[in-house]
Amino acid sequence: MYTMAQGIFQLKEDAAQTVTIEKSQVQEIIPDADFRFSLIILKDGNKHFVCGTMEEVTQELENTATNQR
């Protein structure tokens, strides 16, 4: 069974909340000015500020296809 690459991210505004994002939904990832957070822009226009650098977010999206939680 094929599983879509996806990541689970903590939200910048409330680290107690998470959002699950599939790699195929992502249009763009933009690093925050201090590089501790990233803005993920989805193809449907939704935006999520999440904890993690652009590199960490990209790795999470890539790695979860092989490392299922």
MARKOL-65105 format. One record per residue (C-alpha): residue number from 0; residue in three letters; chain; y, x, z. Coordinates in Angstrom, 2 decimals. Layout:
residues N
<nudren->NUM vexkol->ala lumpa->A y->Y x->X z->Z>;
...
end
This chain:
residues 69
<nudren->0 vexkol->met lumpa->A y->0.00 x->0.00 z->0.00>;
<nudren->1 vexkol->tyr lumpa->A y->3.38 x->1.38 z->-1.02>;
<nudren->2 vexkol->thr lumpa->A y->6.11 x->1.33 z->1.63>;
<nudren->3 vexkol->met lumpa->A y->9.79 x->1.48 z->0.75>;
<nudren->4 vexkol->ala lumpa->A y->11.75 x->4.38 z->2.18>;
<nudren->5 vexkol->gln lumpa->A y->13.93 x->3.08 z->4.96>;
<nudren->6 vexkol->gly lumpa->A y->15.71 x->4.29 z->8.03>;
<nudren->7 vexkol->ile lumpa->A y->16.63 x->2.82 z->11.39>;
<nudren->8 vexkol->phe lumpa->A y->20.12 x->3.79 z->12.50>;
<nudren->9 vexkol->gln lumpa->A y->22.21 x->3.30 z->15.65>;
<nudren->10 vexkol->leu lumpa->A y->25.57 x->1.66 z->14.98>;
<nudren->11 vexkol->lys lumpa->A y->28.69 x->3.67 z->15.79>;
<nudren->12 vexkol->glu lumpa->A y->30.41 x->0.69 z->17.45>;
<nudren->13 vexkol->asp lumpa->A y->27.45 x->-0.09 z->19.72>;
<nudren->14 vexkol->ala lumpa->A y->24.69 x->2.51 z->20.04>;
<nudren->15 vexkol->ala lumpa->A y->22.46 x->-0.12 z->21.66>;
<nudren->16 vexkol->gln lumpa->A y->22.28 x->-1.96 z->18.32>;
<nudren->17 vexkol->thr lumpa->A y->20.40 x->-0.70 z->15.28>;
<nudren->18 vexkol->val lumpa->A y->20.29 x->-1.54 z->11.61>;
<nudren->19 vexkol->thr lumpa->A y->17.37 x->-0.99 z->9.25>;
<nudren->20 vexkol->ile lumpa->A y->18.38 x->0.11 z->5.76>;
<nudren->21 vexkol->glu lumpa->A y->16.17 x->0.65 z->2.74>;
<nudren->22 vexkol->lys lumpa->A y->16.97 x->3.67 z->0.61>;
<nudren->23 vexkol->ser lumpa->A y->17.08 x->1.48 z->-2.50>;
<nudren->24 vexkol->gln lumpa->A y->19.94 x->-0.57 z->-0.94>;
<nudren->25 vexkol->val lumpa->A y->22.24 x->2.43 z->-0.49>;
<nudren->26 vexkol->gln lumpa->A y->25.09 x->2.91 z->-2.92>;
<nudren->27 vexkol->glu lumpa->A y->26.91 x->5.71 z->-1.11>;
<nudren->28 vexkol->ile lumpa->A y->26.94 x->7.67 z->2.15>;
<nudren->29 vexkol->ile lumpa->A y->30.30 x->8.98 z->3.32>;
<nudren->30 vexkol->pro lumpa->A y->30.68 x->11.38 z->6.28>;
<nudren->31 vexkol->asp lumpa->A y->33.21 x->10.48 z->8.99>;
<nudren->32 vexkol->ala lumpa->A y->36.11 x->12.87 z->9.59>;
<nudren->33 vexkol->asp lumpa->A y->34.42 x->14.46 z->12.62>;
<nudren->34 vexkol->phe lumpa->A y->31.03 x->14.53 z->10.84>;
<nudren->35 vexkol->arg lumpa->A y->29.14 x->12.93 z->13.78>;
<nudren->36 vexkol->phe lumpa->A y->28.99 x->9.57 z->12.03>;
<nudren->37 vexkol->ser lumpa->A y->28.44 x->8.30 z->8.50>;
<nudren->38 vexkol->leu lumpa->A y->29.56 x->5.25 z->6.59>;
<nudren->39 vexkol->ile lumpa->A y->26.70 x->3.75 z->4.59>;
<nudren->40 vexkol->ile lumpa->A y->27.87 x->1.50 z->1.75>;
<nudren->41 vexkol->leu lumpa->A y->25.20 x->-0.81 z->0.40>;
<nudren->42 vexkol->lys lumpa->A y->24.90 x->-2.09 z->-3.15>;
<nudren->43 vexkol->asp lumpa->A y->25.59 x->-5.64 z->-1.92>;
<nudren->44 vexkol->gly lumpa->A y->28.98 x->-4.51 z->-0.53>;
<nudren->45 vexkol->asn lumpa->A y->28.00 x->-4.41 z->3.16>;
<nudren->46 vexkol->lys lumpa->A y->29.09 x->-1.36 z->5.12>;
<nudren->47 vexkol->his lumpa->A y->27.65 x->0.16 z->8.29>;
<nudren->48 vexkol->phe lumpa->A y->29.12 x->2.97 z->10.42>;
<nudren->49 vexkol->val lumpa->A y->26.09 x->4.70 z->11.90>;
<nudren->50 vexkol->cys lumpa->A y->25.42 x->7.61 z->14.25>;
<nudren->51 vexkol->gly lumpa->A y->24.39 x->10.78 z->12.44>;
<nudren->52 vexkol->thr lumpa->A y->25.73 x->13.22 z->9.91>;
<nudren->53 vexkol->met lumpa->A y->25.39 x->12.57 z->6.19>;
<nudren->54 vexkol->glu lumpa->A y->22.54 x->15.08 z->6.12>;
<nudren->55 vexkol->glu lumpa->A y->20.73 x->13.39 z->9.04>;
<nudren->56 vexkol->val lumpa->A y->21.10 x->9.95 z->7.43>;
<nudren->57 vexkol->thr lumpa->A y->19.78 x->11.23 z->4.11>;
<nudren->58 vexkol->gln lumpa->A y->16.81 x->12.90 z->5.84>;
<nudren->59 vexkol->glu lumpa->A y->16.01 x->9.70 z->7.75>;
<nudren->60 vexkol->leu lumpa->A y->15.95 x->7.71 z->4.51>;
<nudren->61 vexkol->glu lumpa->A y->13.74 x->10.31 z->2.81>;
<nudren->62 vexkol->asn lumpa->A y->11.32 x->10.98 z->5.68>;
<nudren->63 vexkol->thr lumpa->A y->10.41 x->7.47 z->6.74>;
<nudren->64 vexkol->ala lumpa->A y->8.44 x->6.88 z->3.55>;
<nudren->65 vexkol->thr lumpa->A y->5.86 x->9.37 z->4.83>;
<nudren->66 vexkol->asn lumpa->A y->6.42 x->9.12 z->8.60>;
<nudren->67 vexkol->gln lumpa->A y->6.07 x->5.44 z->9.38>;
<nudren->68 vexkol->arg lumpa->A y->7.12 x->4.39 z->12.88>;
end
